[in-house]
Amino acid sequence: MIKDEDISRFEQLIGYTFRDKQLLVQAFTHSSFVNEQKINKHPDYERLEFLGDAVLEMISSAYLFRKFPDKKEGEMSKMRASLVCEGALAFDAKVLDLKSYILLGKGEEATGGRDKESIIADVMEAVIGALFLDGGIEQSKRFIDSYILTNTDAVVMFGDSKSMLQEVAQGENLGEVRYEICGESGPEHDKIFEVRVYVGDKNLGEGTGKTKKAAEQKAASQALLVLKNKQ
């Protein structure tokens, strides 16, 4: 279980003290952890994630509506998708070291679950849901404003990453950008594709997704991060 000092550390980090500590514990609890418990079972984060996803969509939509009065609905939808996509939320969570708090089952831990973007993003939304229930819309909005909507790097990295990588590679004469499928897994109706992206002769990123395009976008976003860190 999560120690009291870990809870306190996270509360100090986000600047909010939970009245109901169990809500925060639930936000950090993956279903694999619950499934391994024989007694004293606690709920996992999935219901909080559902709630947090709705709150995040509402707050981010209102933010974009006010900030960009001249943008059309389609443009704002794309911008919102960049802000709240799985990769962006996992990127935002790094400053909170969110993954260190997650309660995982032994099997999920052994297969790298703590570093999976999908799990980290889910927990980020679950925390938003927990904040909404414990502190109301004001506290969930404050968290979203602080860690998601102000992260311009995430908007850049998780917009149309493929187009952006192409522009960077051409602008800096880094060579041709090409994508290579390096693996597939899962049944036909639910495949997961693995893709590598090369810039020139260098492999700069890898990504997975339920479509080749989604995997390529993730690989491109990783490559952009690598190039950004080299500057």
C-alpha positions in Angstrom: 0.0 0.0 0.0 0.9 3.6 -0.3 2.6 5.1 2.8 1.1 8.1 4.6 4.3 10.0 3.9 3.9 9.4 0.2 0.4 10.7 0.3 1.6 13.8 2.2 4.4 14.3 -0.3 2.0 14.2 -3.3 -0.4 16.6 -1.5 2.4 19.1 -0.9 3.4 18.8 -4.5 0.0 19.7 -5.9 -0.9 22.1 -3.1 -4.0 20.4 -1.9 -4.8 18.2 1.2 -7.5 15.6 0.6 -10.2 15.3 3.2 -10.8 11.7 2.0 -7.4 10.2 1.6 -8.9 7.0 0.2 -9.9 8.8 -2.9 -6.3 9.5 -3.7 -5.3 6.0 -2.9 -8.0 4.7 -5.3 -6.7 7.1 -8.0 -3.3 5.4 -7.7 -4.6 1.8 -7.6 -4.4 -0.3 -10.8 -6.8 -3.2 -11.3 -3.9 -5.6 -11.4 -3.1 -4.7 -7.8 -6.7 -5.2 -6.7 -6.9 -8.6 -8.4 -3.9 -9.8 -6.3 -5.4 -8.8 -2.9 -7.1 -11.6 -1.0 -8.5 -9.4 1.8 -9.0 -5.7 2.4 -9.6 -5.1 -1.3 -9.8 -1.5 -2.4 -11.4 -0.2 -5.6 -9.2 0.5 -8.6 -9.0 3.8 -10.4 -11.2 3.1 -13.4 -14.4 4.8 -12.1 -12.4 7.9 -11.1 -10.7 7.9 -14.5 -14.1 7.9 -16.2 -15.1 11.0 -14.1 -11.7 12.7 -14.5 -11.8 12.3 -18.3 -15.2 14.1 -18.4 -14.0 16.9 -16.2 -10.8 17.3 -18.2 -12.7 17.6 -21.5 -15.0 20.3 -20.0 -12.2 22.4 -18.5 -9.9 22.1 -21.6 -12.8 22.9 -23.9 -13.7 26.1 -21.9 -10.0 27.1 -21.8 -9.6 26.8 -25.6 -13.0 28.5 -26.2 -11.9 31.6 -24.2 -8.2 31.6 -25.3 -8.8 31.3 -29.0 -12.0 33.3 -29.9 -11.3 33.1 -33.6 -10.7 29.4 -33.8 -13.4 27.2 -35.4 -14.8 24.1 -33.8 -12.7 21.7 -35.8 -9.5 23.5 -35.0 -10.3 23.6 -31.3 -11.1 19.9 -31.4 -7.6 19.2 -32.8 -5.9 21.4 -30.2 -7.9 19.7 -27.4 -6.9 16.3 -28.7 -3.2 17.4 -28.5 -3.6 18.6 -25.0 -5.3 15.6 -23.5 -4.1 12.7 -25.5 -2.5 9.7 -23.8 1.0 10.7 -24.7 0.6 14.3 -23.6 -0.9 13.4 -20.2 2.0 10.9 -19.6 4.4 13.7 -20.6 2.7 16.1 -18.2 2.8 13.6 -15.4 6.6 13.5 -15.4 6.9 16.7 -13.3 4.8 15.0 -10.6 6.7 11.7 -10.8 3.3 10.3 -10.9 4.4 6.8 -11.9 6.2 6.3 -8.6 2.9 6.4 -6.7 1.0 3.8 -8.8 0.0 0.5 -7.1 0.5 -2.3 -9.6 0.2 -6.1 -9.4 3.4 -8.1 -9.6 2.7 -9.3 -13.1 2.0 -5.8 -14.4 5.1 -4.4 -12.7 7.3 -7.2 -14.2 6.1 -6.3 -17.7 6.9 -2.6 -17.4 3.5 -1.3 -16.5 4.9 1.5 -14.4 6.3 3.1 -17.6 3.3 2.5 -19.8 1.9 5.8 -21.1 -1.6 4.4 -21.1 -1.5 3.6 -17.3 0.2 6.9 -16.4 -2.4 8.9 -18.4 -5.3 6.9 -16.8 -3.9 7.7 -13.3 -3.6 11.4 -14.3 -7.3 11.4 -15.2 -8.2 9.5 -12.0 -6.4 12.1 -9.9 -8.5 14.8 -11.6 -11.6 12.7 -10.8 -10.5 12.4 -7.1 -9.9 16.1 -6.9 -13.3 16.9 -8.3 -15.1 14.6 -5.7 -13.0 15.9 -2.8 -12.5 19.6 -3.6 -15.0 20.4 -6.3 -14.5 21.9 -9.7 -12.2 24.6 -8.4 -9.5 22.1 -7.3 -9.7 19.9 -10.3 -9.5 23.0 -12.5 -6.5 24.3 -10.6 -4.7 21.0 -11.2 -5.6 20.9 -14.9 -4.5 24.6 -15.3 -1.2 23.9 -13.5 -0.1 20.6 -15.1 -1.9 20.2 -18.4 -3.2 23.4 -20.0 0.0 25.4 -19.4 2.3 22.7 -20.8 3.1 24.2 -24.2 5.7 21.5 -24.8 3.0 18.9 -24.8 0.9 20.8 -27.3 3.9 21.0 -29.6 5.0 17.4 -29.1 1.5 15.8 -29.4 -0.1 17.8 -32.1 0.6 16.5 -35.6 3.9 15.0 -34.6 4.6 13.5 -38.0 4.2 16.8 -39.8 6.3 18.6 -37.2 9.1 16.0 -37.4 9.1 16.3 -41.1 9.5 20.1 -40.9 12.3 19.9 -38.3 14.2 17.3 -40.3 14.0 19.3 -43.5 14.7 22.6 -41.7 17.8 21.2 -40.0 18.9 19.0 -42.9 18.8 15.9 -40.8 17.9 13.5 -43.6 14.9 11.6 -44.8 12.2 10.6 -42.3 10.9 7.1 -42.6 8.7 4.7 -40.5 9.2 1.0 -40.1 6.7 -1.5 -38.7 8.8 -3.6 -36.3 6.1 -5.7 -34.7 2.4 -6.6 -34.4 0.6 -8.3 -31.5 -2.9 -9.2 -30.5 -5.9 -10.7 -32.4 -7.0 -9.4 -35.8 -9.8 -7.4 -34.3 -7.6 -5.7 -31.7 -4.1 -5.5 -33.1 -1.3 -3.4 -31.6 1.3 -2.1 -34.0 4.9 -1.3 -33.1 6.7 1.3 -35.3 10.2 2.8 -35.4 11.0 6.1 -36.9 14.3 6.9 -38.6 15.7 10.3 -39.3 18.5 9.9 -41.7 20.1 6.6 -40.6 19.3 7.1 -36.9 16.5 5.4 -35.0 15.1 8.3 -32.9 11.8 6.9 -31.6 9.4 4.0 -31.2 5.7 3.9 -30.7 2.8 1.6 -30.3 -0.9 2.0 -31.3 -4.0 0.3 -32.4 -3.5 1.7 -35.9 -0.3 2.2 -37.9 -0.9 5.9 -38.0 -1.3 6.2 -34.2 1.9 4.2 -33.7 3.7 6.5 -36.2 2.5 9.6 -34.4 3.8 8.3 -31.0 7.1 7.4 -32.6 7.4 10.9 -34.2 6.6 12.5 -30.8 9.4 10.5 -29.2 11.8 11.6 -32.0 10.8 15.2 -31.4 11.6 14.8 -27.7 15.0 13.4 -28.5 15.8 16.2 -30.9 14.6 18.8 -28.4 16.8 17.4 -25.7 19.9 17.7 -28.0 19.4 21.4 -28.4 
